[in-house]
Amino acid sequence: MNKAEKILINKGIRPTEMRLAIYKYLNRKFYAVTLKEIEMAFIKKSDYNKTVDRTTIYRTLKLFQDEGIAHQIDDGTAIAKYAVSNEEGLDLHLHFHCTHCGNTFCLPDKVNPDSLPDKYVINDVNLVLKSICTKCLKKENNKKPKK
């Protein structure tokens, strides 16, 4: 049994081939991905030879969210993005959205629940920092003529 199978089984999810493939795809990405990106990775171009449909992908993502395996990110672009969750399943962390390339990244620092007043419970956090990522910044700096 591989790591992906163990993760799904530990969450009470039957590790079907498609669920494993979607989990592995999300886990390989260093940035959050859209439903369309996932579709393009799994649906073959031919109308006669589709491997999976959009509904299967969406239901898998919803199941992953419900079980704390993945989380949805609202980065202000009106397009939901998905990323693998941490092991605790509650993603109390910041996200970074590059306004140049459009990628959204999970940041390692977590929100401290102790910063809330007593008796408040955090169920979800959606904090997005917006700027230009280092990769895009390097590209921009390389385009500028040197003096």
Stockholm file with secondary structure:
# STOCKHOLM 1.0

chainA/1-147         MNKAEKILINKGIRPTEMRLAIYKYLNRKFYAVTLKEIEMAFIKKSDYNKTVDRTTIYRTLKLFQDEGIAHQIDDGTAIAKYAVSNEEGLDLHLHFHCTHCGNTFCLPDKVNPDSLPDKYVINDVNLVLKSICTKCLKKENNKKPKK
#=GR chainA/1-147 SS CCHHHHHHHHTTCCCCHHHHHHHHHHHHCSSBEEHHHHHHHHSCSCTTCCSCCHHHHHHHHHHHHHTTSEEEECCSSSSCEEEECCTTSCCCEEEEEETTTCCEEEEEEECCGGGSCTTCCCCCCCEEEEECCHHHHHHHHHHSCCC
#=GC SS_cons         CCHHHHHHHHTTCCCCHHHHHHHHHHHHCSSBEEHHHHHHHHSCSCTTCCSCCHHHHHHHHHHHHHTTSEEEECCSSSSCEEEECCTTSCCCEEEEEETTTCCEEEEEEECCGGGSCTTCCCCCCCEEEEECCHHHHHHHHHHSCCC
//
